[in-house]
Amino acid sequence: MQNVEKYIEECEHKLDKRFKEIDKVAYYNQVKVAEAFAQHRIAARHFNGTTGYGYGDDGRDTLGKVFATAFRTEAGIVSPHLLSGTHTLSVALFGLLRPGDTLLCISGMPYDTIRGVIYGEGNGSLKDYGVNFSCVDLKKDAFDRDKIAEEIKKGVKVVYIQRSRGYELRDAFSCGQIGEICSFVRQCGFEGCIFVDNCYGEFVETKEPCEVGADIIAGSLIKNPGGGLAQTGGYICGKEKYIDMIGKRLTAPSIGLEVGSFALGYQYYYQGFFAAPHTVAQALKCSLLIGTALDGLGYKNYPSADKTPYDITRAIEFNDEQKMVNFIREVQYASPVDSFVACEAWDMPGYDDKIIMAAGTFVSGASIELSADGPVKPPYIAYFQGGLSYEHGRYALSKILNNL
Ligand SMILES: *Cc1c(COP(=O)(O)O)cnc(C)c1O
């Protein structure tokens, strides 16, 4: 492209109003978090680590309370011992479900790695323990109410909703949509737990799913709520009775949330959560800028440039293997870590297709940092997310435009 700087400025001009909306949401969420810190009287002692059993680890317990307060839930678990988003969701589901129960997913097939948790064969999945699974596909990217009502009649323990798109082309659900479907599920007489995989959705809107009718939300700390500072971990927030059940799965049935130490301390978790509303706003701006710029060049991407995004991910359709690979490589070349590396596709654990991933990140694999990935198969869609600063996303875009 000839005049990259001028083109980016044009895109930015188009996004002016949207960026202002994002700033407003960030401010609203910053207030929520700051007030949660104040309410729980966060002090330097909360950052201290503990060892061994970690009885009475105030940093650990209060961190859960801060998340719960900011997300408007009764209780929360936040732990570096939740090893990834998949592990977090797995612990939560195993905590909630018992043999003979049915898990109903109403947002289409769940995220790739969760499928093995739910119905893997002979791998210790929920299915191996006698938990049934059924799934209602989306109808034109919307919840299929008739089928959902039918399934609920058969007896369901947990209704599962995935907020973000995963490796699908649909857009993320807004909390407005999640709220409506939660009401509908209740109208159908459902009395069990409504569970939302909240990955990539935290702080994108002024509300979180438990404010609109969900009972449990869960997500990864190397995405939105870690603010780019948390070095690993996950969180689960929601109704106290469910958090209690999940806590017994996280540790052991006899001890629940009484134990759990972390010698390195919790400063980065507190600080990252405090930074998260701002960091998420940066990621959203990076996503919109890249989306608008590529849309202008004829690359279809989702959510489309004129829509409000409801998560921080963006799917870009390349319809060409080499173009997709080049895009992902440019993201890597623009990264602060391993910028000299050319990405190659590989058999990533938990995925059926070969995945190519740019993650030149400070925290390994953190996708709140500038990153891009996707399965190498037609129609060659790259999923872009993150950017700890808008400026970094802008820099990556300039490299992409120079080389695409
Ligand atoms: C990232 C993600 C997960 C979990 O992923 P991990 O890589 O295990 O952290 C689950 N669901 C969705 C929708 C996701 O985006």
PDBQT file of the ligand as one rigid body, heavy atoms in Angstrom, charges set to zero:
ROOT
HETATM    1  C1  LIG A 501     -10.046 -18.844  25.080  1.00  0.00    +0.000 C 
HETATM    2  C2  LIG A 501     -11.362 -19.458  25.259  1.00  0.00    +0.000 A 
HETATM    3  C3  LIG A 501     -11.564 -20.550  26.106  1.00  0.00    +0.000 A 
HETATM    4  C4  LIG A 501     -10.480 -21.212  26.915  1.00  0.00    +0.000 C 
HETATM    5  O1  LIG A 501      -9.270 -21.207  26.346  1.00  0.00    +0.000 OA
HETATM    6  P1  LIG A 501      -7.860 -21.508  27.007  1.00  0.00    +0.000 P 
HETATM    7  O2  LIG A 501      -6.988 -21.426  25.813  1.00  0.00    +0.000 OA
HETATM    8  O3  LIG A 501      -7.922 -22.853  27.589  1.00  0.00    +0.000 OA
HETATM    9  O4  LIG A 501      -7.561 -20.459  28.006  1.00  0.00    +0.000 OA
HETATM   10  C5  LIG A 501     -12.848 -21.040  26.244  1.00  0.00    +0.000 A 
HETATM   11  N1  LIG A 501     -13.868 -20.492  25.572  1.00  0.00    +0.000 NA
HETATM   12  C6  LIG A 501     -13.712 -19.436  24.758  1.00  0.00    +0.000 A 
HETATM   13  C7  LIG A 501     -14.893 -18.872  24.058  1.00  0.00    +0.000 C 
HETATM   14  C8  LIG A 501     -12.458 -18.884  24.574  1.00  0.00    +0.000 A 
HETATM   15  O5  LIG A 501     -12.313 -17.833  23.774  1.00  0.00    +0.000 OA
ENDROOT
TORSDOF 0
